[in-house]
Amino acid sequence: MTDEHQQDAVDGRKLRGQRRRTQIIEATLAIVRRDGASGVTHRAVAKEAGITTSLTLYYFATLDDLLVAALTSVADTYTRRIRQLVETADDPLDGLARLIAESAGPGRERALAERELSTLAARRPALRPAARGWRDNVAALARTQTDDPDAVEAFVALCDGLCAAILLDDHDADPDHVRAVLTRALPEPTEHG
């Protein structure tokens, strides 16, 4: 076998492995959305994904590994969106308000899974770094608006509370209202000079 053929074989295995990991993570998130984090077992994930339990154990040796991967997957989605708002948006507060409001609509299932897994992180330290991702990114966005550390902390807490409230409601969230609430949480800019 030539070096090129060996590389193609390695790349093909790597790609299949990545697809399998994604399949297992998506199955895990489906269980979290449907049954909560307590419903996640290697056996349940294997059944949901239509694969053997030994295959889930091959890719994720422990339940914590599996839950961390699922939470990281959700957190990565939010991280990309918030980073894009921080780096490119003319009005990052408006973008964040729309992202939060999505928790009542098309983003509800992912937001619910993220909330469930984040709550579980309070009892499972392995999940904590991934769970902090949302808060860290919201804080980064807040720092584009203020350098007051207390205001940043209050802003992050407000975003957490808004997300929880939206998940508890049975109606659409108004992104303009969410933006107005977020704006009120930030201190008025001071003029120097």
Secondary structure, 3 states (H helix, E strand, C coil): CCHHHHHHHHHHHHHHHHHHHHHHHHHHHHHHHHHCHHHCCHHHHHHHHCCCHHHHHHHCCCHHHHHHHHHHHHHHHHHHHHHHHHHHCCCHHHHHHHHHHHHHCCCHHHHHHHHHHHHHHCCCHHHHHHHHHHHHHHHHHHCCCCCCHHHHHHHHHHHHHHHHHHHHCCCCCCHHHHHHHHHHHCCCCCCCC
